[in-house]
Amino acid sequence: MEMTTDLSAFNTGAYKAGPKWKVLSWYFVNYYIMNSAFPWPYGFKSGLLRLFGAKVGKGLVIKTKVRIKNPWRLTVGDHCWIGESVWIDNLEDVHIGSHVCVSQGALLLTGNHDYTQADFPYRLGKIRLEDGVWIGAESIVCPGVSCGTHSILTVKSVATKDLEPWQIYAGNPAAFVRKRTMKTNV
């Protein structure tokens, strides 16, 4: 007999987002402040992230309509930019180094489902963006992917595997395009 998908059998297994009071409280903060079109001050939003357990460095620029699933699973270094309509769907830990740009509409996706099992259980993987990484607009970083220092994922690309340092990737799935070079600011 052939096995079929049975979504009625799905459960989260050992996964727990956090204490119910924290998850519920964050839901309202996320909806009314982080995911709002109102331009709340960056420092205010950084403070709220810290209040809910995120480790946030100095100089975070966090634009409007940003969604963050679980701030207690988020680390952001110094002088990072998180663009409009970014979604950090962090069922697992997300580490963002310093001087990282996550452009508008990008998705950092730490969870997926195991399609080989009838009950469609979670498959989770941490995401790590090293210093100087640039995630292009409307790009997707998939579960378990690490982006090496100063790597670039170009607009609308999908990173399904690790990105090597100082390299530029494009496409779906993202493939190496060329090395990244930078000029000095002198």
Secondary structure, DSSP 8 states (H G I E B T S, - for coil): ------GGG---TT---S-HHHHHHHHHHIIIIIT-SS---HHHHHHHHHHTT-EE-SS-EE-SS-EES-GGGEEE-SS-EE-TT-EEE-SS-EEE-SS-EE-TT-EEE-EEE-TTSTT--EEE--EEE-TT-EE-TT-EE-TT-EE-TT-EE-TT-EE-S-B-TTEEEETTTTEEEEE-------
